[in-house]
Amino acid sequence: MKMLSLETELKENAYPGRGIVIGKSKDGTKAVTAYFIMGRSENSRNRVFVEDGEGIRTQAFDPSKLTDPSLIIYAPVRVLGNKTIVTNGDQTDTIYEGMDRQLTFEQSLRSREFEPDGPNYTPRISGVMHIENGKYNYAMSILKSNNGNPDACNRYTFAYENPVAGEGHFIHTYMHDGNPLPSFEGEPKLVEIPDDIDAFTKNVWESLNQDNKVSLFVRFIDLETGDYETRIVNKNQ
């Protein structure tokens, strides 16, 4: 698989929607994840990321302008022991609760489908990072309608064991802008992961479409100690 530039992928797509990146830093010492949200409607754009314990949640920037919280207010990131869960919806809680009951990542998502926002039927994208005794693996999932048919749900899980330093995978909800919005296709894209959290955060944020970007979360987790650094960028400050 060809290594792609995350910067180029973002700059050339005005509306990838919501996106998850998971990988390993170039020096091999950190597990890396990023999650961003974009919006076209006033309701979607009226959001910020805030820290919530070891995770984050979305909240309305201006509560008076919040119209429908159902698909936009959720906890994108939660931590369960040595697992970090990152998703684009309230399935974060579904995965957290399932894995807390010893279900696998895939089993936990069996009870969920794509979002009920026809005609887009936005895919649910999810990732889980598992670090134990310095060893690291991660998995990503996408639940999507069958080519826009809401009667059928297609489920894909991608697992990455012993990931290679400097490599990551990028999955996002939409192929590009459109009406209806076309769901992501294929397996997660192979992208380069650097060492510097601030440079990585700046690069991703500046590469997202200026009109549509809303918020960005980035975390680097030390594989030996479990200590982490987090960056949050909100367009609405």
ZATOR-723090 format. One record per residue: x, y, z of N, C-alpha, C in turn; residue in three letters. Coordinates in pm, 1 decimal. Layout:
# residues N
> X|Y|Z|X|Y|Z|X|Y|Z|ALA
...
//
This chain:
# residues 237
> 84.8|-119.8|0.0|0.0|0.0|0.0|88.3|124.8|0.0|MET
> 52.0|219.1|-82.1|131.7|341.1|-93.8|113.8|429.9|29.3|LYS
> 225.7|481.8|80.0|222.4|577.1|191.8|173.8|712.4|140.7|MET
> 67.8|763.5|200.1|10.3|890.6|158.2|48.6|1001.6|255.5|LEU
> 43.7|1123.7|205.8|64.9|1240.4|291.4|-69.4|1279.5|351.4|SER
> -78.2|1277.2|484.4|-202.3|1317.0|550.9|-236.8|1461.8|515.6|LEU
> -134.6|1544.4|510.5|-153.1|1685.3|474.2|-221.2|1698.1|338.1|GLU
> -172.0|1623.5|239.3|-228.5|1628.2|104.0|-370.5|1574.2|101.7|THR
> -391.8|1461.3|172.2|-525.8|1401.4|177.7|-628.2|1500.9|231.0|GLU
> -589.7|1578.5|331.6|-682.1|1675.1|391.6|-698.6|1799.3|305.2|LEU
> -587.6|1848.7|251.4|-594.5|1971.4|171.8|-674.7|1952.5|43.3|LYS
> -673.8|1830.0|-9.2|-741.5|1805.1|-137.1|-886.2|1758.8|-119.7|GLU
> -935.5|1760.1|4.6|-1072.4|1716.0|30.8|-1140.7|1820.7|118.5|ASN
> -1234.1|1894.8|59.0|-1299.5|2003.1|132.7|-1388.3|1950.5|245.4|ALA
> -1433.2|1824.3|232.2|-1524.3|1772.8|334.4|-1508.2|1622.6|358.7|TYR
> -1399.2|1582.5|428.5|-1388.9|1441.6|470.3|-1481.5|1409.5|587.5|PRO
> -1542.6|1513.5|648.0|-1637.9|1493.0|756.8|-1569.6|1482.5|891.2|GLY
> -1576.2|1363.4|951.0|-1503.6|1336.4|1074.6|-1396.7|1232.9|1044.2|ARG
> -1282.0|1245.5|1109.0|-1170.7|1157.1|1075.1|-1094.4|1109.3|1196.2|GLY
> -1044.6|985.3|1188.4|-961.5|926.1|1293.3|-828.8|884.1|1232.1|ILE
> -720.0|920.8|1298.0|-586.3|874.0|1262.2|-531.1|798.0|1382.6|VAL
> -475.8|678.7|1360.4|-408.1|604.0|1467.3|-278.9|547.2|1409.7|ILE
> -171.2|555.1|1487.7|-44.9|499.4|1441.6|61.3|503.9|1548.8|GLY
> 186.8|502.0|1503.2|301.5|503.7|1594.4|399.1|610.6|1549.1|LYS
> 455.2|684.0|1645.0|549.3|791.2|1611.7|671.9|736.4|1539.2|SER
> 738.7|825.8|1467.4|851.8|786.0|1384.2|965.8|724.4|1465.1|LYS
> 983.5|769.4|1590.8|1090.5|713.1|1673.4|1047.7|584.0|1744.4|ASP
> 921.1|542.8|1723.1|874.1|415.2|1775.6|838.4|414.6|1922.6|GLY
> 838.7|530.8|1988.5|817.0|533.3|2133.7|675.4|571.3|2175.3|THR
> 593.6|621.7|2081.5|461.7|673.4|2117.7|351.2|611.8|2030.8|LYS
> 239.5|583.7|2096.6|115.4|555.6|2024.5|50.0|689.4|1995.8|ALA
> -0.5|706.6|1875.0|-49.8|837.7|1831.1|-193.4|825.4|1781.5|VAL
> -276.9|919.5|1821.5|-410.3|926.5|1762.3|-451.3|1072.0|1741.8|THR
> -535.7|1093.3|1643.0|-595.8|1224.6|1617.7|-740.8|1202.3|1578.5|ALA
> -826.9|1294.4|1619.1|-967.5|1291.0|1579.7|-1012.9|1433.0|1549.6|TYR
> -1073.7|1451.7|1432.3|-1123.7|1584.8|1398.0|-1269.8|1578.0|1358.4|PHE
> -1338.6|1691.3|1378.2|-1476.3|1704.3|1331.7|-1487.2|1826.6|1242.1|ILE
> -1578.7|1815.9|1144.9|-1608.6|1926.2|1054.5|-1759.7|1945.1|1055.2|MET
> -1806.0|2052.8|996.3|-1949.9|2076.8|992.9|-1989.2|2167.2|878.6|GLY
> -2108.5|2142.3|823.5|-2162.6|2229.2|718.9|-2279.8|2312.2|772.2|ARG
> -2352.6|2258.2|871.7|-2467.3|2330.5|927.1|-2423.3|2413.4|1047.4|SER
> -2505.8|2511.9|1082.8|-2475.6|2595.0|1199.8|-2469.0|2507.8|1325.6|GLU
> -2559.8|2409.2|1335.0|-2563.9|2321.8|1452.3|-2434.2|2241.1|1466.5|ASN
> -2383.8|2189.3|1353.1|-2260.0|2110.4|1355.8|-2139.0|2197.8|1387.4|SER
> -2141.1|2320.2|1338.3|-2025.2|2409.6|1358.4|-2022.1|2472.6|1497.5|ARG
> -2133.3|2463.9|1567.7|-2145.5|2526.5|1699.9|-2096.7|2430.1|1808.8|ASN
> -1970.5|2383.7|1796.1|-1919.1|2284.7|1890.6|-1774.2|2312.8|1926.5|ARG
> -1736.0|2261.0|2043.1|-1595.9|2260.6|2085.6|-1566.7|2127.2|2152.4|VAL
> -1438.5|2088.2|2153.3|-1392.9|1975.3|2233.0|-1350.4|2026.6|2370.2|PHE
> -1386.8|1955.3|2475.1|-1338.8|1986.1|2609.7|-1289.7|1856.9|2674.0|VAL
> -1189.6|1868.6|2760.0|-1139.3|1750.6|2829.4|-1242.7|1701.7|2929.0|GLU
> -1250.1|1569.7|2944.1|-1345.9|1507.2|3034.6|-1277.0|1385.3|3096.0|ASP
> -1216.6|1403.1|3213.8|-1135.5|1296.5|3271.7|-1016.7|1267.6|3181.5|GLY
> -995.5|1140.0|3148.8|-887.2|1103.0|3057.6|-928.7|1115.1|2911.7|GLU
> -1057.0|1142.8|2888.3|-1106.8|1154.1|2751.4|-1148.2|1295.9|2717.7|GLY
> -1233.2|1309.2|2617.2|-1288.6|1438.5|2578.6|-1436.3|1421.2|2547.0|ILE
> -1507.4|1533.8|2541.1|-1645.3|1532.4|2494.6|-1668.0|1656.5|2408.7|ARG
> -1773.1|1651.4|2330.8|-1813.3|1770.2|2254.5|-1916.6|1845.2|2337.6|THR
> -1916.7|1976.8|2324.3|-2024.7|2055.0|2385.1|-2055.6|2173.3|2294.2|GLN
> -2174.2|2228.5|2312.3|-2213.7|2344.1|2230.9|-2129.1|2464.3|2270.9|ALA
> -2076.4|2534.3|2171.9|-2001.6|2657.9|2198.1|-2097.5|2765.8|2247.2|PHE
> -2210.5|2778.8|2177.6|-2315.7|2872.3|2217.8|-2442.0|2789.8|2244.3|ASP
> -2471.1|2755.6|2371.5|-2585.3|2668.9|2402.6|-2718.3|2721.0|2347.7|PRO
> -2730.8|2852.9|2332.0|-2858.0|2909.3|2283.5|-2884.6|2874.4|2137.3|SER
> -2777.5|2834.1|2064.4|-2793.3|2801.1|1922.0|-2804.7|2650.3|1897.1|LYS
> -2797.7|2569.7|2003.7|-2804.6|2424.3|1988.8|-2947.0|2383.4|1955.5|LEU
> -2965.7|2314.0|1841.9|-3100.4|2272.6|1801.7|-3123.9|2124.1|1826.6|THR
> -3038.1|2036.0|1773.0|-3056.4|1891.3|1791.6|-2925.4|1831.5|1840.6|ASP
> -2917.5|1793.1|1968.0|-2791.9|1741.1|2021.8|-2764.8|1594.0|1988.9|PRO
> -2864.1|1522.8|1929.1|-2859.2|1376.9|1924.6|-2733.4|1319.4|1858.9|SER
> -2687.6|1376.6|1748.1|-2573.4|1319.3|1677.5|-2446.4|1403.1|1689.9|LEU
> -2454.2|1513.7|1762.5|-2335.1|1600.5|1767.7|-2275.0|1615.6|1907.4|ILE
> -2351.0|1578.3|2011.3|-2297.3|1587.7|2147.7|-2269.0|1446.0|2197.8|ILE
> -2142.7|1415.7|2222.1|-2102.1|1280.4|2261.7|-1959.2|1286.1|2313.8|TYR
> -1910.6|1172.2|2362.7|-1771.3|1162.5|2408.3|-1690.8|1089.8|2300.8|ALA
> -1610.8|1162.2|2220.4|-1534.2|1095.4|2115.1|-1420.9|1007.3|2168.1|PRO
> -1368.8|1040.3|2286.6|-1252.3|968.5|2340.1|-1279.9|928.5|2485.1|VAL
> -1261.7|797.6|2514.0|-1267.9|747.9|2651.1|-1153.6|649.3|2672.8|ARG
> -1108.8|637.7|2796.5|-999.1|547.6|2830.1|-1050.4|440.3|2925.8|VAL
> -1026.6|313.6|2889.9|-1063.9|198.5|2973.1|-936.4|120.8|3004.9|LEU
> -879.3|146.6|3121.5|-755.0|79.0|3158.7|-644.5|112.8|3060.2|GLY
> -592.8|10.5|2989.8|-484.9|32.2|2892.8|-537.1|45.7|2749.6|ASN
> -666.7|73.7|2736.5|-727.3|91.3|2604.3|-777.2|234.9|2589.3|LYS
> -749.9|293.8|2474.3|-802.1|425.9|2440.6|-897.8|409.5|2323.2|THR
> -1021.3|454.2|2342.5|-1127.5|438.7|2242.2|-1153.7|574.3|2178.5|ILE
> -1159.7|577.5|2044.9|-1182.1|701.8|1970.7|-1289.8|675.2|1865.9|VAL
> -1399.0|751.6|1868.8|-1504.4|731.0|1768.8|-1569.6|862.9|1730.0|THR
> -1657.6|855.6|1629.0|-1727.1|975.7|1582.3|-1870.2|984.2|1633.8|ASN
> -1900.2|915.0|1745.6|-2036.7|922.0|1797.0|-2048.9|857.8|1933.4|GLY
> -2173.0|838.9|1976.9|-2192.2|783.1|2110.7|-2161.7|634.0|2117.8|ASP
> -2116.0|575.0|2005.0|-2070.1|435.7|2012.4|-1941.3|423.0|2093.8|GLN
> -1877.1|536.3|2126.9|-1765.5|531.9|2222.6|-1812.5|462.1|2349.9|THR
> -1930.7|500.6|2397.0|-1984.7|441.8|2520.0|-2019.0|294.2|2500.2|ASP
> -2071.8|260.4|2381.7|-2105.6|120.7|2351.4|-1981.2|33.0|2356.5|THR
> -1872.2|81.1|2297.6|-1746.8|5.4|2297.5|-1690.5|-4.0|2439.2|ILE
> -1691.4|107.4|2510.9|-1640.4|111.1|2648.3|-1715.1|8.9|2735.1|TYR
> -1848.0|12.9|2727.3|-1928.4|-77.8|2810.9|-1911.0|-222.6|2768.4|GLU
> -1902.2|-246.3|2636.2|-1883.6|-383.0|2586.2|-1748.9|-440.9|2627.4|GLY
> -1644.0|-363.8|2608.5|-1510.2|-412.7|2642.6|-1494.2|-427.0|2794.2|MET
> -1567.4|-345.6|2868.8|-1565.6|-358.3|3015.1|-1630.8|-490.0|3058.7|ASP
> -1716.8|-545.9|2971.0|-1780.4|-676.2|2997.5|-1708.0|-788.8|2923.7|ARG
> -1585.3|-761.2|2880.4|-1499.3|-861.1|2815.0|-1541.9|-895.7|2672.4|GLN
> -1627.3|-815.2|2611.2|-1656.4|-832.7|2469.2|-1538.9|-776.6|2388.6|LEU
> -1521.4|-824.3|2266.3|-1420.0|-767.0|2178.4|-1472.1|-634.4|2121.2|THR
> -1381.2|-560.4|2061.3|-1414.4|-436.0|1990.2|-1526.1|-462.3|1888.4|PHE
> -1507.8|-566.1|1807.8|-1604.9|-598.1|1702.8|-1739.4|-640.3|1762.2|GLU
> -1736.8|-724.7|1863.8|-1860.8|-768.6|1928.6|-1935.5|-650.8|1990.7|GLN
> -1861.8|-559.0|2049.2|-1924.5|-442.9|2114.3|-2004.5|-359.5|2015.0|SER
> -1957.3|-354.7|1890.4|-2022.3|-271.7|1787.6|-2137.6|-342.2|1717.3|LEU
> -2160.2|-470.4|1747.6|-2266.8|-546.2|1680.6|-2404.1|-483.6|1701.3|ARG
> -2420.3|-414.5|1814.0|-2551.5|-356.4|1844.9|-2573.7|-221.6|1776.1|SER
> -2473.4|-174.0|1702.5|-2481.9|-41.3|1641.5|-2479.7|-50.3|1489.1|ARG
> -2530.5|56.3|1425.2|-2525.3|69.6|1280.1|-2477.9|211.3|1247.1|GLU
> -2481.1|246.3|1118.7|-2454.0|382.2|1072.1|-2554.1|477.9|1136.3|PHE
> -2529.0|607.8|1125.0|-2616.9|706.8|1187.1|-2748.9|719.9|1108.9|GLU
> -2859.1|749.1|1178.3|-2990.9|755.8|1112.8|-3019.1|892.7|1050.8|PRO
> -2920.4|946.2|979.1|-2934.2|1081.9|925.0|-2952.3|1078.6|773.3|ASP
> -3051.2|999.9|725.7|-3075.4|992.5|581.8|-3090.9|1131.4|519.8|GLY
> -3049.5|1149.3|391.9|-3000.7|1046.0|300.1|-2850.1|1017.3|311.3|PRO
> -2779.6|1084.0|405.6|-2634.3|1061.6|415.0|-2600.7|927.3|479.9|ASN
> -2678.9|889.3|582.4|-2648.7|768.2|659.9|-2499.9|764.5|694.2|TYR
> -2457.7|866.5|767.8|-2316.1|883.1|802.6|-2259.7|755.7|865.6|THR
> -2145.5|707.1|815.4|-2084.1|588.8|876.5|-2041.7|616.2|1021.1|PRO
> -2045.8|513.6|1102.0|-1984.1|520.4|1234.2|-1841.9|467.9|1221.0|ARG
> -1745.4|554.4|1248.9|-1605.0|512.8|1245.7|-1552.8|507.8|1388.6|ILE
> -1474.0|405.8|1418.0|-1426.1|384.1|1554.6|-1285.1|327.9|1552.2|SER
> -1212.0|354.1|1660.3|-1078.5|296.5|1675.3|-1053.0|262.8|1820.6|GLY
> -969.1|162.2|1845.5|-926.9|130.2|1981.6|-777.1|101.5|1979.8|VAL
> -706.1|160.6|2074.9|-561.1|141.4|2090.1|-538.1|61.9|2218.1|MET
> -454.1|-38.7|2210.0|-428.4|-126.1|2325.2|-278.0|-130.3|2351.6|HIS
> -238.9|-85.0|2470.1|-96.4|-82.4|2507.3|-78.6|-167.4|2632.2|ILE
> 11.9|-265.0|2625.4|35.7|-350.9|2740.5|181.8|-393.4|2744.0|GLU
> 249.1|-360.9|2855.3|391.4|-398.0|2872.4|476.8|-350.5|2755.3|ASN
> 450.7|-227.5|2709.5|528.3|-171.8|2600.1|486.4|-219.3|2462.7|GLY
> 396.4|-318.5|2455.9|348.5|-369.1|2326.2|219.9|-295.5|2289.2|LYS
> 200.9|-279.3|2159.4|95.8|-190.3|2111.2|29.2|-249.2|1988.2|TYR
> -103.4|-248.5|1987.7|-177.7|-279.5|1865.4|-302.2|-191.8|1862.4|ASN
> -360.9|-181.8|1746.2|-483.8|-102.7|1735.3|-575.3|-160.8|1629.1|TYR
> -701.0|-122.1|1636.7|-800.1|-166.0|1538.1|-887.9|-48.4|1501.2|ALA
> -944.9|-54.5|1381.6|-1036.7|48.5|1333.8|-1159.1|-20.5|1273.5|MET
> -1272.0|50.3|1279.7|-1396.5|-7.7|1229.8|-1477.0|98.5|1156.1|SER
> -1553.4|52.2|1057.4|-1651.4|140.2|993.0|-1780.0|61.6|971.9|ILE
> -1890.8|120.9|1014.5|-2024.4|65.0|993.8|-2095.1|158.3|897.3|LEU
> -2135.4|108.4|779.6|-2191.7|197.8|678.8|-2309.6|133.7|607.7|LYS
> -2393.7|218.3|552.2|-2507.3|167.3|475.3|-2455.3|101.1|348.3|SER
> -2535.6|14.6|291.9|-2496.8|-54.8|168.5|-2526.1|36.5|48.8|ASN
> -2424.9|120.4|14.2|-2439.6|213.7|-97.2|-2563.5|301.9|-82.9|ASN
> -2586.0|352.0|40.4|-2698.0|441.9|63.6|-2828.8|371.8|94.0|GLY
> -2829.0|238.1|93.8|-2949.3|161.9|127.4|-2952.1|138.5|278.3|ASN
> -3045.0|202.1|350.6|-3044.0|191.4|496.7|-3094.2|57.1|549.2|PRO
> -3143.0|-30.2|460.2|-3191.0|-161.4|504.9|-3077.0|-259.7|527.6|ASP
> -2956.5|-223.6|484.2|-2843.3|-315.4|498.1|-2724.1|-240.5|556.7|ALA
> -2659.1|-302.0|657.0|-2541.1|-241.5|720.4|-2418.3|-324.9|686.1|CYS
> -2317.5|-259.8|631.0|-2190.0|-325.9|601.6|-2092.6|-294.8|714.0|ASN
> -2026.7|-399.0|767.2|-1938.8|-385.6|883.6|-1797.4|-427.0|845.3|ARG
> -1701.6|-339.2|869.9|-1561.6|-368.0|838.0|-1475.1|-338.3|959.5|TYR
> -1387.6|-431.6|994.5|-1291.4|-411.2|1102.7|-1151.6|-436.1|1049.2|THR
> -1058.3|-349.9|1084.1|-919.2|-359.5|1040.5|-831.5|-360.7|1164.7|PHE
> -751.0|-465.1|1180.2|-667.6|-478.5|1300.0|-520.6|-468.4|1261.1|ALA
> -443.5|-395.0|1340.8|-301.9|-370.2|1312.5|-219.0|-412.7|1433.0|TYR
> -148.5|-523.1|1418.9|-65.4|-575.0|1527.1|78.8|-531.4|1508.2|GLU
> 142.3|-493.6|1618.6|282.1|-449.5|1616.4|305.6|-346.7|1505.6|ASN
> 236.0|-234.2|1510.4|248.3|-134.0|1403.3|390.8|-82.5|1387.1|PRO
> 421.0|-43.5|1266.1|555.5|1.1|1229.1|573.7|147.9|1267.0|VAL
> 690.4|182.3|1319.6|721.0|320.8|1357.5|706.5|412.9|1236.7|ALA
> 643.9|528.1|1258.6|627.6|627.1|1152.2|509.3|602.4|1061.8|GLY
> 431.4|496.1|1092.6|315.6|464.9|1008.6|186.5|475.0|1088.9|GLU
> 79.7|515.5|1020.6|-51.4|520.5|1082.2|-157.9|494.3|977.8|GLY
> -282.6|491.6|1022.7|-394.7|471.1|931.2|-500.7|577.1|955.9|HIS
> -561.7|619.9|847.6|-656.4|731.7|848.6|-787.1|685.3|787.6|PHE
> -895.7|700.7|864.5|-1028.6|668.3|812.5|-1118.3|789.7|837.8|ILE
> -1207.3|817.3|744.7|-1297.0|933.1|762.4|-1436.1|898.7|711.5|HIS
> -1532.5|982.1|742.1|-1671.3|944.2|715.0|-1712.1|957.7|568.3|THR
> -1663.7|1061.5|500.5|-1709.2|1087.2|363.3|-1593.1|1090.0|264.8|TYR
> -1620.8|1039.9|144.6|-1518.5|1043.6|39.4|-1485.6|1188.6|2.5|MET
> -1591.0|1273.0|-1.8|-1575.2|1415.3|-36.4|-1710.1|1482.1|-13.6|HIS
> -1718.3|1610.2|-39.8|-1843.7|1683.7|-25.1|-1944.4|1635.0|-128.9|ASP
> -2071.3|1654.2|-102.9|-2174.5|1613.7|-198.0|-2310.0|1609.8|-130.8|GLY
> -2415.3|1589.5|-211.0|-2552.0|1573.6|-160.3|-2619.7|1457.8|-231.7|ASN
> -2641.9|1343.5|-168.6|-2599.5|1312.7|-32.0|-2447.5|1293.9|-24.6|PRO
> -2396.1|1297.0|97.3|-2252.4|1280.8|118.3|-2213.0|1134.6|95.5|LEU
> -2113.8|1108.2|7.4|-2076.5|969.5|-20.8|-1988.4|909.8|89.3|PRO
> -2027.6|791.8|139.1|-1954.4|727.1|248.1|-1813.5|686.9|206.7|SER
> -1723.7|687.3|305.3|-1585.5|641.2|286.8|-1585.8|501.9|223.9|PHE
> -1488.0|478.1|135.9|-1475.3|347.3|69.8|-1335.1|292.0|88.6|GLU
> -1326.0|159.6|98.5|-1196.6|92.5|104.7|-1142.8|81.5|246.0|GLY
> -1015.6|38.7|255.2|-955.1|24.9|386.9|-890.2|155.7|430.1|GLU
> -862.9|171.8|560.9|-799.7|296.0|607.4|-671.0|325.7|530.4|PRO
> -646.5|454.7|508.0|-532.7|498.1|426.8|-403.7|496.8|509.5|LYS
> -297.3|447.9|450.6|-165.8|446.2|516.7|-105.4|586.3|509.4|LEU
> -74.6|642.6|626.1|-20.7|779.5|631.1|101.9|784.5|721.9|VAL
> 181.3|885.8|700.8|304.9|903.2|778.0|274.6|970.7|912.1|GLU
> 341.2|922.7|1018.0|324.5|979.8|1152.2|459.9|1032.6|1199.8|ILE
> 469.2|1160.8|1237.3|596.4|1217.0|1282.4|618.2|1196.0|1432.8|PRO
> 721.2|1259.1|1487.7|753.8|1247.7|1630.4|698.4|1361.2|1715.3|ASP
> 681.6|1477.2|1656.2|652.3|1598.9|1731.9|501.5|1624.5|1738.1|ASP
> 444.4|1620.9|1857.4|299.1|1637.6|1872.4|251.9|1775.9|1827.9|ILE
> 329.6|1880.2|1855.9|286.5|2014.4|1819.0|291.9|2036.5|1667.9|ASP
> 397.4|1984.3|1604.6|408.6|1996.6|1458.9|296.4|1917.3|1390.1|ALA
> 268.5|1798.1|1443.5|162.9|1712.7|1387.7|26.5|1780.9|1401.7|PHE
> -1.6|1834.9|1520.9|-128.1|1904.1|1546.1|-144.7|2023.0|1451.9|THR
> -40.8|2103.2|1440.4|-44.4|2222.4|1354.0|-67.9|2182.3|1208.3|LYS
> 0.9|2077.9|1164.9|-8.1|2033.1|1026.1|-149.8|1985.8|993.3|ASN
> -207.9|1904.5|1082.7|-343.6|1854.2|1057.9|-443.7|1970.1|1058.8|VAL
> -436.8|2055.5|1159.3|-532.9|2164.9|1171.9|-526.6|2259.0|1052.5|TRP
> -405.9|2293.9|1010.9|-391.4|2388.6|899.0|-426.6|2325.9|764.2|GLU
> -429.1|2192.9|759.1|-462.6|2125.2|633.1|-613.0|2105.6|615.0|SER
> -689.3|2114.8|723.5|-834.4|2099.5|715.0|-897.1|2224.2|652.8|LEU
> -1005.1|2203.3|577.2|-1073.6|2313.4|510.1|-1114.6|2422.7|609.2|ASN
> -1075.1|2542.9|580.7|-1093.0|2656.4|671.9|-1240.3|2680.7|707.0|GLN
> -1329.5|2666.0|609.3|-1471.3|2694.1|632.8|-1538.6|2584.6|714.6|ASP
> -1496.6|2460.4|693.4|-1570.0|2346.5|748.2|-1512.0|2287.2|876.4|ASN
> -1385.1|2314.7|907.1|-1325.0|2252.4|1026.1|-1386.3|2310.4|1152.8|LYS
> -1394.8|2225.3|1256.7|-1456.3|2266.0|1383.0|-1361.1|2242.9|1500.3|VAL
> -1314.5|2118.4|1518.6|-1228.2|2087.1|1632.8|-1133.5|1972.5|1600.5|SER
> -1021.5|1970.0|1673.0|-919.4|1865.9|1656.2|-865.8|1822.6|1791.7|LEU
> -851.7|1692.5|1808.8|-790.0|1631.7|1928.1|-670.2|1549.5|1883.2|PHE
> -558.3|1561.8|1952.1|-438.7|1481.1|1923.5|-383.1|1429.0|2055.2|VAL
> -342.9|1302.6|2057.1|-279.5|1246.5|2176.7|-160.3|1158.9|2138.0|ARG
> -49.2|1177.6|2209.8|69.1|1092.2|2199.5|83.5|1020.0|2333.8|PHE
> 87.6|886.0|2331.2|96.1|805.3|2453.6|231.0|733.6|2456.5|ILE
> 306.3|751.5|2563.6|435.7|684.3|2578.4|413.0|533.9|2598.3|ASP
> 472.9|451.7|2512.1|447.6|308.2|2515.3|504.9|240.5|2639.6|LEU
> 607.3|297.8|2697.9|669.2|236.4|2816.3|599.5|278.6|2945.2|GLU
> 566.1|405.7|2957.3|511.7|456.8|3084.1|360.2|472.6|3084.3|THR
> 300.2|484.8|2965.2|156.7|512.1|2957.1|122.1|658.7|2973.7|GLY
> 223.1|741.8|3003.1|198.0|885.6|3014.5|158.6|941.3|2877.6|ASP
> 72.8|1042.7|2878.0|30.6|1097.5|2748.6|29.2|1249.3|2749.2|TYR
> 41.7|1301.1|2628.6|25.4|1444.7|2603.9|-93.6|1462.8|2511.0|GLU
> -173.1|1565.6|2537.1|-293.9|1591.5|2458.7|-292.2|1734.3|2406.1|THR
> -340.1|1749.4|2283.6|-362.9|1882.9|2226.2|-505.8|1891.5|2177.9|ARG
> -572.6|2002.9|2207.1|-707.8|2029.0|2157.2|-708.4|2164.4|2088.3|ILE
> -761.4|2169.8|1967.5|-775.5|2294.3|1893.7|-921.6|2311.3|1857.2|VAL
> -979.8|2424.5|1891.8|-1118.3|2455.2|1857.0|-1124.2|2581.5|1772.8|ASN
> -1200.9|2576.0|1664.5|-1218.9|2697.1|1583.5|-1293.9|2802.8|1663.3|LYS
> -1392.4|2759.4|1740.6|-1465.4|2848.4|1830.5|-1390.3|2856.3|1962.4|ASN
> -1321.9|2966.3|1986.5|-1245.0|2977.9|2110.8|-1314.1|3073.2|2206.4|GLN
//
